[in-house]
Amino acid sequence: MTSPCTRVLALFILFACFFSCDPAPRDIRNYYFPVRDLAEEGMVYIYDYTGTLPSAEQEFAYYLGVDQDTALYLSITQYDGNFSPRQQTRQEVENDGAYIRDLMLLQNDSSGVATPIATELLYNKAFPFYLNDDTDPSPSGYRLRFVSPSDAGKTTYVSLNRAFRGDTIIKVLGQDYPALVFDLAGEVSERDQELGDISPQFSGFEIYAKGLGMVQYERTLSVGATMGGRLNERIGMDEFLRRIAPQPEVDHSEHGH
């Protein structure tokens, strides 16, 4: 006859085996931007434009890690092809992922002065640090809304969600890197009090290389046109400022002759 203690011990072992055999989620944080390294020296990532829509040949993003006593942050400033800032983002790095804490758009007015547009974050996961086989009901991405200063009657919503596709190897910066591919599903919708609502959607992908972060992306609009970029170079901010600074004109005229 089985004693109560033996039965309890067998039940305990059964549950222990059940939970220990459950596969642990995969940690992929090393595929995101190396935030602690970027806290020592921020880097400008230069992406060659690969889309079909008209655009400048290159895009630029400055990534700077900010290591505080209580938190680790990633500051991102994106520039257009004319070296004008167009978006500033602050992400907080937590144990399970990177979360957007602030996001501000910058829009040039008729005189060329950048006007900040504050956004409201409805959900804010920038990148997950764990991959689970189980379906996660929480959004793996972000959604925000803003009102343009030039048109108070129009509210714009932007959403982007990621789904893990698989592993790959990508050649970038002259080397082969292990990488992860994520499929994208997004929407840019406008709610206009006079003209009504429109909700164009887009798809695409992002590739994150181990130790580098995002090295390639593509957005495909509903009409088939694309926007995209591929990492071509990483440089320090001093070098970036040197490149974009206007060069002094050299007077080649002869003097004293």
Summary of the structure (lengths in Angstrom):
residues: 257
radius of gyration: 23.8
end to end distance: 118.5
largest distance: 118.5
contacts: 658
relative contact order: 0.15
helix: 13%
strand: 54%
